[in-house]
Amino acid sequence: MSPLIEYPQFVSDHGAHLYEALSYVWGDSDEPYTVSMNGCDFAVTANLHAALLRLRDAVFERILWVDAICINQTDDKEKESQIGYMAEIYSKASRVIVWLGEAGHDRGDRALDKIRRIAASVADDTPDHEGLPAKRMVALLRRPWFERIWVLQEAAAARDIVIRCGSAEIDGYAFSVALISPSFNYVYKASPDLRSLLGPVTFLIRGAAFRSRGVATPGRPGQVSLGIRPLGELIDMYHSRKATVRHDKVFALLGMSSDHPDLLADILPNYDVAWETLLKRLAGLLLGKQVSVQTWPDTEMAVIRGKGSVLGFVSAVSSHHDMDDRMRTVIDIKRSMTSDQHWGDNRGWTLQPSAKSVQEGDLVCLLRGATKPTIVRLCGDFVSVIIITAPVPLPDEPIVDFERDFLLLWSWDELGDSGDSHGAEKMDKYLKRGVDDHQDGLPDKIYSDKSARLLQAASIYEDVGNYAKAEGILQGVVERSKRNPGADTLTTLNLQRKLAMMYQKTSKFDKSMQLLDQIAQARARLQGSKHPETVRSRADLAPMYRRRRLQPEKLKAVEMILGPEEVGDKVAELAASVDTDAEVMDILLDHRGSEFKITQDVVLAAAANLWLGEPVMEVLLARRGDEIKITRAVVVAAAGNLGEERMIRHVLEHKGCDIEITEDVLVAAAGNDHQGEEVMKYLLEEGDEIKITENVLVAAAGNERDGVMQLLLRWRGNEIEITEGVLKAAARNQHCAERMVKLLESSLPEV
């Protein structure tokens, strides 16, 4: 081997230098090879040894920069200092050589040559008819180089790039052109996920020739940045790439960042910083200081909590990729930030290829303190980050509502992106560790409570108008709470209220009304009818009765009952109202029954309620009968009630009623123009000792119907005396005087 030399790379800030830089994967270091430099042996991996053998020239001297040789890999401090120069080293090289390895048993050299022919056919606009099995192509393109994180910057910085496999070689731009041509689709068809692996790499290779070089980074003398994209976007694109040390998944991207170096001060290369600290700093850098972040030393995952707002959802994702292999994504955004019913025009923008693909139904949110939206996906009871800093413009309207609680899982592996059970279990595991490690006393409930996380998911679905999804989640949460023996009843009621309100948004108004009624009654029992939460529950219920289009006076009575005012002094008035039926009385007793006693005035008012008293009395006796005493006045009123004869049955058959059927009761029944005959029949059947007096007959003679008189004459004719007063009452009858007089005269004894 040639000797190591000291190359003065900073002598010139412009133009290429004489050296070439090698981009490769170290490979297995268990069985190292030895190369000789400056009279000393130097251990290298088998893959690097193969590359050096292929690259050295037997005649001409060749200057190579190789990281494993030019940087002391056992000294972290040296590595940290050199990381900042990587972009410059590769950008000033006359050429960057990508070494994919020897041809191997899969004949990678033939696959690379096939890619060269495809590129040539694109340039010449002529088809390439020489086929090569797709599996050969896939094998080459799945070689480790395409998966490593450090090679990205090396490819992006190159002024000129060639790709080698064994003895085969292809220009980097030609390589990238071939991979996006239609002729290459047969390879992607054989391995559908290959595009997402290669897209970000070919994007960098293809654009290398058009990027500026030597862009000085302010505040960091002697170092350069390629300025390709903000760090957040680079992280989204490349966090799934592999690195021997986790820190390098961040450090390897700094040279491509377009962010001002002051923003990156907390995450500059320093291997002494614990991984979990570095990841926490990175999340804070990307999302702002108003979020809290929990990280762990053994995983590439962060749990992020903060306040935020849901801006919209991904309504469509196009299936085609443009020349930069970017997806065209259409986002549906709400017209108003405070409305969950009106959605604005579709806004479409192009997203960079990312490690996790955006899907239809993903959500766009903005966390308080962040400058860019985040695209997330609901996965069961947690929310997975898909793109942490989406390069999209915010809506025109200022966003002021950051009241939604977010618990986000930012995982750099495939954890939970599809909501599978494995992801959920792993999420629960780390959340439990988050609770155990929490330093601020009791953790936020959403951190440790699965139901609380489900509520978060339901709220997010509600924000984007997916009420059916939200309803399904809420139903599960309510059932979960009911089954939990340690669950607080009031907590369950709060959950039921959320579900009832969601039923309204899914147009299930009957279900909503039934549940709201149950909630209000339960709160009245547990907290009292005057408790603010009970009053609010009744207020929730009132609009549901308005939807039923009740008669105005009945609706007014219901609204009064469900309102906040006292009702104790209005119960008798309600019982007497012709607009109060059994439903109104049930509502009164259900929701305000604890506020009053059933007094004699109330019972008498119901008995005297001419049209709806009977169902009202039935409700009162059935539900509050133990505190009701039937008086003579009530029996009299019931006998004269124009409703069904069941009224008199209710009062006389009520337990404890010992009222004697006296003349005044019979008079009331005899004068009952509508139900008198049925009432009198019932009374006569109940009392054999009942005496039919002249006053009873006078009342019957004045009845606008003759049914009562016929009944009396038929049942007690031999006991009845038709007096002059009875005949005069019949003659004065304004409805059936002639018929009544004839009836009475026919019953007189013959003289």
C-alpha positions in Angstrom: 0.0 0.0 0.0 1.1 3.6 -0.5 2.0 5.6 2.6 -0.3 7.7 4.6 0.1 11.4 3.7 -1.1 14.7 5.2 -3.3 16.4 2.7 -3.8 20.2 3.1 -7.5 20.1 2.3 -8.3 23.6 3.5 -5.8 25.4 1.3 -8.5 26.2 -1.2 -12.1 26.9 -0.6 -13.1 26.3 -4.2 -12.8 23.5 -6.7 -12.1 19.8 -6.4 -9.0 18.3 -4.8 -6.9 15.5 -6.1 -8.0 12.8 -3.7 -11.0 10.5 -4.0 -13.2 9.6 -1.1 -14.5 6.1 -0.5 -18.1 5.4 0.6 -18.5 1.9 1.8 -19.8 -0.3 4.6 -17.2 -1.6 7.1 -18.6 -5.1 7.2 -17.6 -7.8 9.6 -14.6 -6.9 11.7 -14.1 -10.3 13.3 -11.5 -11.5 10.8 -9.5 -8.4 9.8 -7.1 -8.1 7.0 -3.8 -6.3 7.2 -2.6 -3.4 5.0 0.9 -1.9 5.2 1.3 1.9 5.5 4.4 3.8 6.4 6.1 0.5 7.3 3.4 -0.4 9.8 0.6 -3.0 9.6 -2.9 -1.7 9.8 -6.0 -3.9 10.4 -9.0 -3.3 8.1 -12.2 -5.2 7.4 -12.5 -7.7 4.6 -14.8 -5.4 2.7 -12.4 -2.4 2.9 -9.6 -4.7 1.9 -11.5 -5.9 -1.2 -12.2 -2.3 -2.1 -8.6 -1.2 -1.8 -7.5 -4.1 -4.0 -10.0 -3.1 -6.7 -9.2 0.6 -6.5 -5.4 0.6 -6.5 -3.7 1.1 -9.8 -0.6 -0.8 -10.8 1.0 2.1 -12.6 -0.4 5.4 -11.3 -0.5 6.7 -7.8 -4.0 7.2 -6.4 -4.9 9.3 -3.4 -7.8 8.0 -1.4 -9.6 9.2 1.7 -10.9 6.3 3.8 -12.6 7.0 7.2 -11.4 3.8 8.9 -7.8 4.8 8.1 -7.8 8.6 8.2 -9.7 8.8 11.5 -8.7 7.1 14.7 -11.8 5.0 15.3 -10.9 4.2 18.9 -10.9 7.8 19.9 -14.4 9.3 20.3 -13.0 12.8 20.7 -11.2 12.6 17.4 -14.4 11.2 15.8 -16.4 14.0 17.2 -14.1 16.7 15.9 -13.9 15.0 12.4 -17.7 14.6 12.0 -18.1 18.3 11.3 -15.7 18.0 8.4 -17.3 15.0 6.7 -19.4 17.1 4.3 -16.4 19.2 3.3 -14.1 16.1 2.8 -16.6 14.4 0.5 -17.6 17.6 -1.3 -14.0 18.6 -2.1 -13.0 15.1 -3.3 -12.5 14.9 -7.1 -14.8 11.9 -7.0 -16.7 9.8 -4.5 -16.5 6.0 -5.0 -19.4 4.0 -3.7 -18.2 0.4 -3.1 -21.1 -2.1 -2.8 -18.7 -5.1 -2.4 -17.5 -7.9 -4.6 -19.8 -9.5 -7.2 -20.5 -12.4 -4.9 -22.6 -15.5 -5.6 -25.5 -13.3 -6.5 -23.4 -11.7 -9.3 -24.0 -8.2 -8.3 -21.7 -7.0 -11.1 -24.2 -8.3 -13.6 -27.0 -6.5 -11.9 -25.1 -3.3 -11.8 -24.4 -3.6 -15.5 -28.1 -4.2 -16.2 -28.8 -0.9 -14.4 -26.3 0.8 -16.6 -28.0 -0.6 -19.7 -31.4 0.6 -18.5 -30.0 4.1 -18.0 -28.5 4.0 -21.5 -31.9 3.0 -22.9 -33.5 6.0 -21.2 -30.9 8.3 -22.6 -31.1 6.8 -26.1 -34.9 6.3 -25.9 -34.4 2.7 -27.0 -35.7 -0.3 -25.1 -33.3 -2.7 -23.3 -34.3 -6.2 -24.3 -31.7 -8.1 -22.4 -33.4 -9.3 -19.2 -32.0 -10.2 -15.8 -34.1 -11.8 -13.1 -35.6 -9.3 -10.7 -34.2 -11.3 -7.7 -30.7 -10.6 -8.9 -31.4 -6.8 -9.0 -33.1 -6.9 -5.6 -30.2 -8.7 -4.1 -27.8 -6.0 -5.2 -30.0 -3.2 -4.1 -30.5 -4.7 -0.7 -26.8 -4.7 0.0 -25.9 -3.1 3.3 -24.6 0.2 1.8 -28.2 1.3 0.9 -29.3 0.9 4.5 -26.5 2.8 6.4 -26.9 6.3 7.7 -23.4 7.7 7.1 -23.4 7.0 3.3 -26.2 9.5 2.8 -24.0 12.5 3.4 -21.2 11.0 1.5 -23.4 10.5 -1.6 -25.0 13.9 -1.2 -21.7 15.8 -1.0 -20.1 14.2 -4.0 -19.1 16.4 -7.0 -18.8 13.2 -9.1 -20.0 9.8 -8.0 -19.4 6.3 -9.3 -20.9 3.1 -8.0 -18.9 -0.1 -8.1 -19.6 -3.7 -7.5 -16.7 -6.0 -8.2 -15.4 -4.9 -11.5 -18.6 -3.3 -12.7 -19.0 0.5 -12.5 -21.7 3.0 -13.2 -22.0 6.8 -13.0 -24.1 7.8 -10.0 -26.5 10.0 -12.0 -27.1 7.3 -14.5 -27.7 4.9 -11.7 -30.4 7.1 -10.2 -32.0 7.7 -13.6 -32.3 4.0 -14.2 -34.0 3.4 -10.8 -36.9 5.8 -11.6 -37.5 4.7 -15.1 -40.5 2.6 -16.1 -38.1 -0.1 -17.2 -37.3 -0.6 -13.5 -40.8 -1.2 -12.4 -40.5 -5.0 -12.7 -37.9 -4.9 -9.9 -40.2 -2.9 -7.6 -43.0 -5.2 -8.4 -40.9 -8.1 -7.2 -40.0 -6.2 -4.0 -42.6 -3.5 -3.3 -40.8 -2.0 -0.3 -37.6 -1.5 -2.2 -38.7 1.9 -3.6 -39.0 3.3 -0.1 -35.5 2.1 0.7 -33.9 3.4 -2.4 -35.9 6.6 -3.0 -34.1 8.7 -0.4 -30.7 7.5 -1.5 -31.3 8.1 -5.2 -32.7 11.5 -4.4 -29.4 12.5 -2.9 -27.3 10.9 -5.6 -29.3 12.4 -8.4 -29.2 15.9 -6.9 -25.5 15.9 -6.0 -24.4 17.3 -9.3 -26.7 20.3 -9.0 -25.9 21.4 -5.4 -23.5 24.1 -4.4 -20.3 23.1 -2.7 -18.4 24.6 0.2 -21.4 26.5 1.8 -19.8 28.0 4.9 -21.7 27.3 8.1 -21.9 30.6 10.1 -20.4 30.3 13.5 -18.4 27.1 12.8 -15.2 28.2 11.1 -13.6 25.7 8.8 -16.6 23.5 8.5 -19.3 23.4 5.8 -22.9 22.3 5.5 -24.5 21.0 2.4 -27.7 22.8 3.3 -30.0 20.2 1.8 -32.9 20.3 4.2 -33.8 21.2 7.8 -32.7 18.6 10.2 -36.3 17.6 11.1 -37.0 16.7 7.5 -33.8 14.7 7.3 -34.6 12.8 10.4 -38.1 12.0 9.0 -36.5 10.7 5.8 -33.6 8.7 7.2 -34.1 7.7 10.8 -34.7 4.1 9.7 -31.2 3.9 8.4 -28.7 1.7 10.3 -25.8 2.8 12.4 -23.4 1.0 14.7 -23.8 3.6 17.3 -27.3 5.2 17.8 -25.8 8.7 18.1 -24.8 8.5 14.5 -28.4 8.5 13.4 -28.3 12.2 14.4 -24.7 13.2 13.9 -24.6 11.8 10.3 -27.3 14.2 9.2 -25.9 17.4 10.7 -23.6 18.0 7.6 -26.7 18.0 5.4 -28.8 20.3 7.6 -29.9 23.7 6.4 -30.6 24.9 9.9 -28.6 27.7 11.5 -25.9 26.2 13.6 -27.1 28.1 16.7 -30.2 25.9 16.6 -28.1 22.7 16.6 -25.8 23.7 19.5 -27.3 21.1 21.9 -26.9 18.2 19.5 -23.4 18.6 18.1 -21.3 15.5 18.0 -20.5 14.3 21.6 -20.5 10.6 22.3 -20.3 11.3 26.0 -23.9 12.5 26.0 -26.2 9.6 26.8 -28.4 8.4 23.9 -31.6 9.1 25.7 -30.5 12.6 26.4 -29.5 13.3 22.8 -32.9 12.0 21.6 -34.7 14.2 24.1 -32.8 17.2 23.0 -33.6 16.4 19.4 -37.3 16.2 20.1 -37.2 19.5 22.0 -35.3 21.1 19.1 -37.8 20.0 16.5 -41.0 20.6 18.5 -40.1 23.4 20.9 -39.6 23.6 24.6 -43.3 23.4 25.5 -43.5 19.7 25.1 -42.3 17.2 27.6 -40.3 14.2 26.3 -39.6 10.8 27.9 -36.8 8.7 26.4 -34.9 5.5 27.4 -31.3 4.3 26.8 -32.3 1.0 25.1 -34.7 2.1 22.4 -35.0 4.6 19.6 -38.3 5.8 20.9 -39.6 8.9 22.6 -43.0 9.6 24.3 -44.0 13.2 23.8 -46.7 15.0 25.7 -48.0 18.5 24.9 -50.9 20.6 24.0 -51.9 21.0 20.4 -54.5 21.4 17.7 -55.7 19.1 15.0 -55.6 20.9 11.7 -57.0 18.3 9.4 -56.5 14.8 7.9 -54.9 13.3 4.9 -57.8 12.8 2.5 -55.8 11.2 -0.3 -52.3 10.0 -1.2 -51.5 9.7 -4.8 -49.9 6.5 -6.0 -47.3 8.0 -8.3 -43.8 9.3 -7.5 -42.3 12.3 -9.2 -38.7 12.6 -10.5 -37.4 13.1 -6.9 -39.4 10.0 -5.8 -41.7 12.2 -3.7 -45.3 11.5 -3.0 -48.1 13.8 -3.9 -50.2 14.1 -0.7 -53.6 16.0 -0.5 -54.6 17.3 2.9 -58.1 18.1 3.8 -58.2 21.1 6.2 -61.0 22.6 8.2 -62.2 26.0 7.0 -62.5 27.3 10.6 -60.1 26.3 13.4 -63.0 26.4 15.8 -65.5 24.4 13.8 -65.7 20.6 13.5 -68.5 20.7 10.9 -67.2 22.8 8.1 -64.2 21.8 6.1 -62.3 24.0 3.7 -61.0 23.4 0.2 -58.4 20.7 -0.3 -54.9 21.9 0.0 -52.3 19.7 -1.7 -48.6 19.7 -1.3 -45.6 17.5 -2.1 -43.9 15.7 0.7 -40.4 14.4 0.8 -39.9 10.6 0.8 -40.0 9.6 4.4 -39.0 6.6 6.4 -42.7 6.1 7.2 -45.2 6.5 4.4 -48.1 8.8 4.9 -51.4 7.1 4.5 -55.0 8.2 3.9 -56.6 9.0 7.3 -53.4 10.3 8.9 -53.8 13.5 10.9 -52.1 16.8 10.6 -51.6 18.5 14.0 -49.6 21.4 15.4 -48.2 21.2 18.9 -47.9 24.4 20.9 -44.4 25.8 20.5 -43.7 24.0 17.2 -43.2 25.9 14.0 -44.2 23.1 11.7 -47.1 20.6 11.7 -46.7 17.0 12.6 -48.3 14.2 10.8 -49.5 11.4 13.1 -51.5 8.2 12.9 -54.0 6.9 15.5 -53.0 3.3 16.5 -55.4 2.0 19.1 -54.9 3.9 22.3 -51.8 5.8 21.2 -50.8 8.2 18.5 -47.8 7.4 16.4 -45.7 10.1 14.8 -45.2 9.6 11.1 -43.6 12.9 10.1 -42.4 15.0 13.0 -41.8 18.2 11.0 -43.9 18.2 7.9 -42.7 20.8 5.3 -46.1 22.2 4.7 -47.6 25.7 5.1 -49.8 26.4 8.1 -53.4 27.5 7.4 -54.0 31.1 6.7 -56.0 31.6 9.9 -54.0 32.1 13.1 -54.1 29.0 15.3 -55.0 29.9 18.9 -56.7 26.7 20.1 -54.1 24.4 21.6 -56.3 22.8 24.2 -56.1 19.2 22.9 -53.9 16.9 25.0 -51.5 14.8 22.9 -49.6 11.7 23.9 -47.4 10.9 20.9 -45.2 7.9 20.3 -42.1 8.8 18.2 -40.6 5.5 17.3 -37.8 5.0 14.8 -38.7 1.4 14.1 -42.0 0.0 12.9 -43.6 0.0 16.4 -47.3 0.5 16.3 -47.6 2.2 13.0 -50.4 -0.2 12.0 -51.9 -0.4 15.5 -51.1 -4.0 15.9 -51.1 -5.7 19.3 -47.3 -6.0 19.5 -47.0 -2.3 19.1 -49.6 -1.6 21.8 -47.9 -4.0 24.2 -44.6 -2.4 23.7 -46.1 1.0 24.1 -47.7 0.0 27.4 -44.3 -1.4 28.6 -42.5 1.9 28.0 -45.4 4.0 29.3 -45.2 2.0 32.6 -41.5 2.7 32.7 -42.3 6.4 32.1 -44.5 6.3 35.1 -41.9 4.6 37.2 -39.2 7.0 36.1 -41.4 10.1 36.4 -39.6 12.8 38.4 -42.5 15.2 39.2 -44.6 13.1 41.6 -47.7 11.6 40.2 -47.7 11.5 36.4 -50.3 12.8 34.2 -53.2 10.4 34.1 -53.0 10.1 30.3 -49.6 8.7 30.8 -50.6 5.6 32.7 -54.3 5.1 32.0 -55.2 3.2 28.9 -58.8 4.6 29.0 -57.4 8.1 29.2 -55.3 7.5 26.1 -58.4 6.1 24.3 -60.3 9.2 25.2 -57.5 11.2 23.6 -57.9 9.1 20.4 -61.7 9.7 20.4 -61.2 13.4 20.8 -58.8 13.5 17.9 -61.2 11.6 15.7 -63.9 14.0 16.8 -61.7 17.0 15.8 -61.5 15.7 12.2 -65.2 14.8 12.0 -64.8 11.0 12.1 -67.6 10.7 14.6 -68.3 7.0 13.9 -64.7 6.1 14.9 -65.0 8.4 18.0 -68.3 6.8 19.0 -66.9 3.3 18.7 -63.9 4.2 20.9 -66.1 5.9 23.5 -68.4 2.9 23.7 -65.4 0.7 24.5 -64.2 3.1 27.2 -67.6 3.3 28.9 -67.8 -0.5 28.9 -64.3 -0.7 30.2 -65.1 1.6 33.0 -68.3 -0.3 33.9 -66.3 -3.6 34.2 -63.6 -2.1 36.3 -64.6 -2.8 39.9 -62.4 0.0 41.2 -63.9 2.6 38.8 -65.4 5.7 40.2 -69.1 6.0 39.4 -68.8 9.7 38.7 -66.0 9.0 36.2 -68.2 6.6 34.4 -70.9 9.2 34.2 -68.5 11.7 32.7 -67.6 9.1 30.1 -71.2 8.3 29.4 -71.9 12.0 28.8 -69.1 12.1 26.2 -70.7 9.1 24.5 -74.2 10.7 24.6 -72.9 13.8 23.0 -71.2 11.7 20.3 -74.5 9.9 19.6 -75.9 13.3 18.6 -73.1 13.8 16.1 -73.9 10.4 14.6 -77.6 11.3 14.5 -78.5 8.7 17.1 -80.7 11.1 19.0 -82.9 8.5 20.8 -79.8 6.7 22.2 -78.4 10.1 23.2 -81.6 11.1 25.0 -81.9 7.8 26.8 -78.3 7.9 28.0 -78.5 11.6 29.1 -81.6 10.8 31.0 -79.8 8.0 32.8 -76.9 10.3 33.6 -79.1 13.1 35.0 -81.0 10.6 37.2 -77.8 9.0 38.5 -76.3 12.3 39.3 -79.4 13.4 41.2 -79.2 10.2 43.3 -75.4 10.5 43.9 -74.9 14.2 44.1 -78.3 15.7 44.7 -80.7 17.4 42.3 -79.2 20.8 43.0 -75.6 19.9 42.5 -74.0 21.9 39.6 -73.1 18.7 37.7 -76.7 17.5 38.0 -78.0 20.8 36.8 -75.7 20.6 33.8 -76.9 17.1 33.1 -80.5 18.2 33.0 -79.5 21.1 30.7 -77.9 18.5 28.4 -81.2 16.6 28.3 -83.5 19.6 27.7 -82.6 20.1 24.0 -83.5 16.5 23.2 -87.1 17.2 24.2 -87.1 20.2 21.9 -86.2 17.9 19.0 -89.3 15.9 19.7 -91.5 18.9 18.9 -93.8 18.6 21.9 -96.8 20.8 22.3 -95.6 24.2 23.4 -97.1 24.1 26.9 -95.9 20.6 27.6 -92.4 21.6 26.4 -92.5 24.6 28.6 -93.3 22.3 31.6 -90.5 19.9 30.7 -88.0 22.8 30.3 -89.1 24.2 33.7 -88.5 20.8 35.3 -85.1 20.4 33.7 -84.1 23.9 34.5 -82.1 25.2 37.5 -85.1 26.9 39.3 -86.8 25.5 42.4 -89.9 23.4 41.6 -91.2 22.5 45.0 -94.0 25.1 45.0 -95.0 24.3 41.4 -95.7 20.6 41.8 -99.4 21.0 42.5 -99.7 23.4 39.6 -98.1 20.8 37.3 -100.3 18.0 38.6 -103.4 20.2 37.8 -102.2 21.3 34.4 -104.0 20.0 31.4 -100.6 19.8 29.7 -99.1 17.5 32.3 -99.3 13.8 31.3 -97.6 10.7 32.7 -94.4 11.5 30.9 -94.1 15.0 32.4 -94.8 13.6 35.9 -92.2 10.9 35.4 -89.7 13.5 34.3 -90.5 15.6 37.4 -90.1 12.6 39.8 -87.0 11.3 38.0 -85.1 14.5 38.1 -86.6 16.6 40.9 -88.4 14.1 43.0 -86.0 14.5 46.0 -86.9 18.2 46.3 -90.5 17.9 47.4 -93.1 15.8 49.2 -96.3 14.6 47.6 -98.8 16.7 49.6 -102.5 16.6 49.7 -102.7 19.6 47.4 -100.7 17.7 44.8 -102.9 14.6 45.0 -106.1 16.6 44.9 -104.8 18.6 41.9 -104.1 15.4 40.1 -107.5 14.0 41.0 -109.2 17.1 39.7 -107.2 17.3 36.5 -110.1 16.6 34.2 -108.3 15.3 31.2 -104.9 14.0 32.1 -105.3 13.4 35.8 -105.7 9.7 35.6 -102.2 8.9 34.1 -100.7 11.5 36.5 -102.4 9.9 39.5 -101.2 6.5 38.4 -97.6 7.7 38.3 -97.9 9.4 41.7 -99.4 6.3 43.4 -97.0 3.9 41.7 -93.9 5.8 42.5 -94.6 7.7 45.7 -97.7 5.9 47.0 -96.1 5.3 50.4 -96.3 9.0 51.3 -99.8 9.6 49.8 -103.0 9.5 52.0 -106.3 9.4 50.1 -108.8 11.8 51.6 -112.5 12.3 51.0 -111.8 15.3 48.9 -109.6 13.3 46.6 -112.2 10.6 46.2 -114.8 13.2 45.4 -112.5 14.8 42.8 -111.7 11.4 41.3 -115.4 10.5 41.0 -116.0 13.6 39.1 -113.0 13.4 36.8 -113.9 13.4 33.2 -111.1 11.0 32.3 -111.3 7.3 32.4 -113.0 5.6 35.3 -109.6 4.2 36.3 -109.1 7.4 38.3 -111.6 6.3 40.9 -110.2 2.8 40.9 -106.7 4.2 41.5 -107.6 6.2 44.6 -110.1 3.7 46.2 -107.8 0.7 45.6 -104.7 2.4 46.9 -103.4 0.7 50.0 -104.5 2.3 53.2 -107.5 3.9 51.7 -110.5 3.5 54.0 -112.8 6.3 52.7 -116.5 5.4 52.8 -118.5 5.9 49.6 -120.7 8.7 50.8 -123.4 10.8 49.2 -120.9 13.5 48.0 -118.9 10.9 46.2 -122.0 9.5 44.5 -123.2 13.0 43.6 -119.8 13.7 41.9 -120.0 10.4 39.9 -123.7 11.0 39.0 -122.8 14.4 37.6 -119.8 13.2 35.6 -120.9 13.9 32.0 -118.2 11.7 30.4 -117.3 8.8 32.6 -120.2 9.0 35.1 -121.8 5.7 34.1 -118.6 3.7 34.4 -117.6 5.4 37.7 -121.1 4.8 39.2 -121.1 1.2 38.0 -117.7 0.6 39.8 -119.0 2.3 42.9 -122.2 0.3 43.0 -120.2 -2.9 42.5 -117.9 -2.0 45.4 -120.5 -1.0 47.9 -123.7 -3.0 48.6 -124.7 -0.6 51.4 -124.6 2.5 49.2 -127.8 4.5 49.4 -129.1 6.4 46.4 -130.4 9.7 47.7 -132.4 12.4 46.1 -129.3 14.5 45.7 -127.6 11.7 43.7 -130.7 11.4 41.5 -130.8 15.1 41.0 -127.2 15.1 39.8 -127.9 12.1 37.5 -131.0 13.9 36.1 -128.8 16.9 35.2 -126.2 14.8 33.5 -126.0 15.5 29.8 -126.2 11.8 29.2 -128.8 9.5 30.6 -126.5 6.5 31.1 -126.1 7.1 34.8 -129.8 7.4 35.4 -130.5 4.2 33.4 -127.9 2.4 35.5 -129.4 3.6 38.7 -132.9 2.7 37.7 -131.8 -0.7 36.4 -129.7 -1.6 39.5 -131.6 0.1 42.3 -135.0 1.0 40.7 -137.0 -0.7 43.5 -135.2 1.5 46.1 -135.4 4.8 44.3 -138.0 7.4 44.9 -138.6 9.8 41.9 -139.4 13.1 43.6 -140.6 16.3 42.2 -137.1 17.7 42.6 -135.6 15.0 40.5 -138.2 15.6 37.7 -137.6 19.3 37.8 -133.8 18.7 37.5 -134.5 16.4 34.5 -136.7 19.1 32.9 -133.9 21.6 33.2 -131.4 19.4 31.5 -130.2 21.4 28.5 -129.0 18.3 26.6 -131.5 15.5 26.9 -134.4 16.9 29.0 -137.2 15.2 27.1 -135.5 11.8 27.0 -134.6 12.1 30.7 -138.1 13.0 31.7 -139.6 10.2 29.8 -137.1 7.8 31.4 -138.1 8.9 34.9 -141.9 8.9 34.2 -141.6 5.4 32.8 -140.2 4.2 36.0 -142.9 5.8 38.2 -145.4 3.4 39.7 -148.8 3.3 38.1 -151.5 5.1 40.0 
